[in-house]
Amino acid sequence: MRFVLLLTLLSAMVAQGCKKSRTRNFPNVQVEQYVYLNNPSNYDLSVPGGWVYHEGGYKGIIIVRRFINNTQDDFAAFDRACPVHYSEDCSQLVIMDNNVYAQCKCHNEKYVLFDGSPSDGATESLIQYRTDYRDGVVYVYN
């Protein structure tokens, strides 16, 4: 009886050890940026669907003005580093011509710019930072 119990316990431990770890090893960098919408370089953020590249994060930040529920203060911010190939030189994301996807040039994975979700070959979501909007200023932080 003890042998069966020991065998069951050992099997359970081995099964737990075989589960794939979903831990991200993405570098943890401090992000605290103020983006002023009245700055001409941020003009594209004045309309829903607009986006800009901004400094900060690991390889830069993409800031997007979304349009959920017709609110004017809905912004999203994502790190420009590909969440999988972040340590490679080719991993800085670029926005595609259609303004719908961000693409990693390492292996051409695509990510939906609206929410950072994986698409076309990608397996992980983009690294997202928090945003607050007040009086024409977007505060991006983690």
C-alpha positions in Angstrom: 0.0 0.0 0.0 2.8 2.4 0.9 4.5 1.6 -2.5 1.3 2.6 -4.4 1.0 5.8 -2.4 4.7 6.6 -2.9 4.4 5.9 -6.6 1.3 8.1 -6.9 3.0 11.0 -5.1 6.1 10.6 -7.2 4.1 10.7 -10.4 2.3 13.8 -9.3 5.6 15.6 -8.6 7.0 14.6 -12.0 3.8 15.8 -13.7 4.1 19.2 -12.0 7.7 19.5 -13.0 6.8 18.9 -16.7 4.5 21.9 -17.0 6.0 24.6 -19.2 6.9 27.7 -17.3 5.3 30.9 -18.5 7.6 33.2 -16.6 8.9 36.1 -18.6 12.5 37.1 -18.4 11.9 40.5 -19.9 14.1 43.1 -18.3 12.4 45.2 -15.6 13.1 48.8 -16.3 11.7 51.9 -14.5 9.2 53.8 -16.7 8.0 57.3 -15.8 7.3 59.5 -18.8 5.1 62.5 -19.4 3.8 62.9 -22.9 2.3 66.4 -23.6 -0.3 66.3 -26.4 0.3 69.9 -27.2 3.9 69.1 -28.3 4.0 69.0 -32.1 5.9 65.7 -32.1 2.9 64.1 -30.4 0.3 65.4 -32.9 -0.6 61.9 -34.1 -2.0 61.2 -30.6 -4.7 63.9 -31.1 -7.0 61.4 -33.0 -8.2 57.9 -32.0 -6.0 55.3 -33.7 -3.0 57.6 -33.7 0.4 56.5 -32.3 3.9 57.8 -31.6 7.3 56.4 -30.7 8.6 57.8 -27.4 11.8 57.3 -25.4 11.9 55.1 -22.3 11.2 51.5 -21.6 13.7 48.9 -22.7 13.9 49.8 -26.4 11.5 52.7 -26.5 7.8 53.0 -26.0 4.8 52.9 -28.5 1.9 55.1 -27.3 -1.4 54.6 -28.9 -4.7 56.5 -28.6 -7.4 54.0 -28.6 -11.2 54.5 -28.8 -12.9 52.2 -26.5 -16.4 53.2 -25.6 -15.9 56.6 -27.3 -13.8 57.9 -24.4 -11.2 60.5 -25.3 -8.8 59.5 -22.6 -8.1 56.0 -23.6 -4.3 55.4 -24.2 -2.1 52.4 -24.2 1.7 52.2 -24.0 3.8 49.2 -25.0 7.5 48.6 -24.9 9.1 48.6 -28.4 11.2 45.5 -27.6 9.8 42.2 -29.0 8.7 40.2 -25.9 10.5 37.1 -27.2 13.7 38.5 -28.9 14.2 41.5 -26.7 18.0 41.0 -26.3 18.6 40.8 -30.0 19.6 43.9 -32.1 16.7 43.3 -34.5 14.0 43.2 -31.8 12.9 46.9 -31.9 9.2 46.8 -33.1 8.1 49.0 -36.0 4.6 50.0 -36.8 3.4 48.6 -40.2 2.0 50.8 -42.9 -1.6 49.8 -42.1 -1.2 51.2 -38.5 -2.8 48.1 -37.1 0.2 45.9 -36.3 3.6 46.3 -34.7 6.2 43.9 -36.2 9.4 42.4 -34.9 12.0 42.4 -37.6 13.8 39.4 -36.1 11.3 36.7 -37.2 8.4 38.9 -38.5 6.0 38.3 -35.6 3.1 40.7 -35.5 1.3 42.2 -32.6 -2.1 44.0 -32.6 -1.4 47.6 -31.9 -4.7 48.2 -30.2 -4.1 45.9 -27.3 -0.7 44.3 -27.7 -2.1 40.8 -28.3 -0.1 38.3 -30.4 -0.9 37.7 -34.0 0.8 36.1 -37.1 3.5 34.0 -35.6 3.7 35.7 -32.2 3.1 33.7 -29.0 3.3 36.3 -26.3 1.7 39.7 -25.8 3.6 43.0 -25.8 4.9 44.4 -22.6 2.3 47.0 -21.6 2.8 50.0 -19.3 0.1 51.8 -17.4 -1.2 55.1 -18.6 -3.2 57.9 -17.0 -4.5 60.9 -18.9 -5.2 64.3 -17.4 -5.4 67.8 -18.8 -3.6 67.1 -22.1 -0.9 65.0 -20.6 -0.4 61.2 -20.8 1.5 59.8 -17.9 3.2 56.4 -18.8 4.5 54.3 -15.9 5.0 50.9 -14.5 
